[in-house]
Amino acid sequence: MGHNNLGEEAEVAAETAHQPAQEDAAPAPTRPLPAVRDLVRGLLPLDTAARTLVTDPHCLTPVHPDLLQVCLGAGRLQQAVDFVRERPIYRVDPAATGVVALDVLRYFYYAGMAFLSLQHLHDAVDCFKAVISTPAQALSAVAVEAYRKLVLAHALLP
């Protein structure tokens, strides 16, 4: 009886040996990135929302980082830079706008990426410094990436 079990175990082991390992398996399906034309289509509603959600044009809203992210994804770098320069952020009012700390980090990170892409290095450095100097309870991936980009921008400065 024990001998039969050994035979069955050997068959199972032989079958398993021919199966592909986990790293050989096909990757899990991922959500496809939106097409650039779809991103461009989303710019106008986001821009309108960012400009009209608050009465103070210098107050950050949760829409601001989304707008900059879509601008970067659509390749509209100059539009992102123009938006940041036209409406500099001086206030963050979570009670009035629902902004959370991650929104602040993302806004300045994406602004820095737009400035860096267009070789406005001093502006990029300022934005990345804003990200890494924003108070937080824990280190975030956005802050780590901003620090890496800050080092890059400093290296590119004349």
C-alpha positions in Angstrom: 0.0 0.0 0.0 2.8 2.4 0.9 4.6 1.3 -2.3 1.6 2.4 -4.5 1.6 5.9 -2.8 5.2 6.3 -3.8 4.3 5.5 -7.4 1.5 8.1 -7.4 3.8 10.7 -5.8 6.4 10.0 -8.5 3.8 10.5 -11.3 2.7 13.8 -9.7 6.3 15.0 -9.4 6.9 14.1 -13.1 3.9 16.0 -14.2 4.8 19.1 -12.1 8.3 19.1 -13.5 7.1 19.7 -17.0 4.8 22.6 -16.0 6.3 26.1 -16.5 7.6 27.9 -13.5 5.9 31.0 -12.2 8.4 33.3 -13.9 7.8 31.5 -17.2 4.0 32.1 -17.0 2.4 34.9 -18.9 2.2 38.1 -17.0 -1.1 39.1 -15.5 -3.2 41.3 -17.8 -2.8 45.0 -17.1 -5.1 47.8 -17.8 -4.1 49.5 -21.1 -2.9 53.0 -21.0 -5.4 55.5 -22.5 -4.7 56.8 -25.9 -3.2 60.2 -26.2 -6.3 61.5 -28.0 -8.4 60.3 -25.0 -6.1 62.2 -22.7 -6.2 65.4 -24.8 -10.0 65.1 -24.7 -9.9 65.1 -20.9 -7.8 68.3 -20.7 -10.6 70.9 -21.2 -13.0 69.5 -18.5 -10.1 69.2 -16.0 -8.8 72.7 -16.8 -12.3 74.2 -16.4 -12.8 72.3 -13.1 -9.4 73.4 -11.8 -10.1 77.1 -12.6 -13.7 77.2 -11.2 -13.7 74.9 -8.2 -12.5 77.6 -5.7 -12.9 81.3 -5.5 -9.2 81.8 -4.7 -7.2 81.1 -7.8 -4.1 80.3 -5.7 -5.7 77.5 -3.7 -4.9 73.9 -4.6 -7.7 71.6 -5.4 -7.7 67.8 -6.0 -8.1 68.5 -9.7 -4.8 70.3 -10.1 -2.5 67.3 -9.9 -4.9 65.3 -12.2 -4.7 68.1 -14.7 -0.9 68.1 -14.7 -0.8 64.3 -14.9 -3.0 64.3 -18.0 -1.0 67.2 -19.5 2.2 65.1 -19.1 0.6 61.9 -20.4 -0.7 63.7 -23.4 2.6 65.4 -24.1 1.2 68.9 -23.5 4.2 70.0 -21.4 3.9 73.7 -22.3 0.2 73.7 -21.3 1.2 72.3 -17.9 3.9 74.9 -17.4 1.5 77.7 -18.5 -1.1 76.5 -16.0 1.4 76.4 -13.1 2.8 79.8 -14.0 -0.6 81.4 -14.4 -2.0 80.2 -11.1 0.8 79.7 -8.6 -0.3 77.8 -5.5 0.0 79.8 -2.2 -2.7 78.1 -0.2 -3.9 74.6 0.6 -7.3 74.5 2.3 -8.3 70.8 3.0 -11.5 71.9 4.7 -12.8 73.8 1.7 -11.3 71.7 -1.1 -10.8 68.2 0.2 -7.1 68.2 -0.7 -5.0 65.6 1.0 -1.2 65.5 1.4 -0.7 63.3 -1.6 -2.4 65.9 -3.8 0.1 68.5 -2.8 3.0 66.1 -3.4 1.6 65.0 -6.8 1.0 68.6 -7.9 4.5 69.8 -7.3 6.0 66.6 -8.6 4.1 66.8 -11.9 4.9 70.5 -12.2 8.6 69.7 -11.6 8.5 67.0 -14.3 6.9 69.5 -16.8 9.6 72.1 -16.0 12.4 69.5 -16.2 11.1 68.2 -19.5 11.2 71.8 -21.0 14.6 72.5 -19.4 13.3 75.1 -17.0 15.8 73.6 -14.4 15.5 76.3 -11.7 11.7 76.0 -11.7 12.0 72.2 -11.6 14.4 72.3 -8.6 11.9 74.6 -6.8 9.0 72.2 -7.4 11.0 69.1 -6.4 12.2 70.9 -3.2 8.6 71.6 -2.4 7.8 67.9 -2.6 10.6 66.7 -0.4 10.0 69.5 2.2 6.3 69.0 2.5 5.6 67.7 6.0 4.4 64.1 6.2 3.9 61.3 8.7 5.7 58.8 6.5 8.0 58.7 3.5 6.1 58.4 0.2 7.1 57.1 -3.2 6.4 60.5 -4.7 8.9 62.1 -2.3 11.5 59.5 -3.2 11.0 60.1 -6.9 11.1 63.8 -6.4 14.4 63.5 -4.6 15.8 61.5 -7.5 14.6 64.1 -10.0 16.0 66.9 -7.8 19.5 65.3 -8.0 19.1 65.0 -11.8 18.0 68.6 -12.2 20.9 69.8 -10.0 23.3 67.8 -12.2 21.9 69.4 -15.3 22.2 73.0 -14.0 25.1 74.9 -15.4 
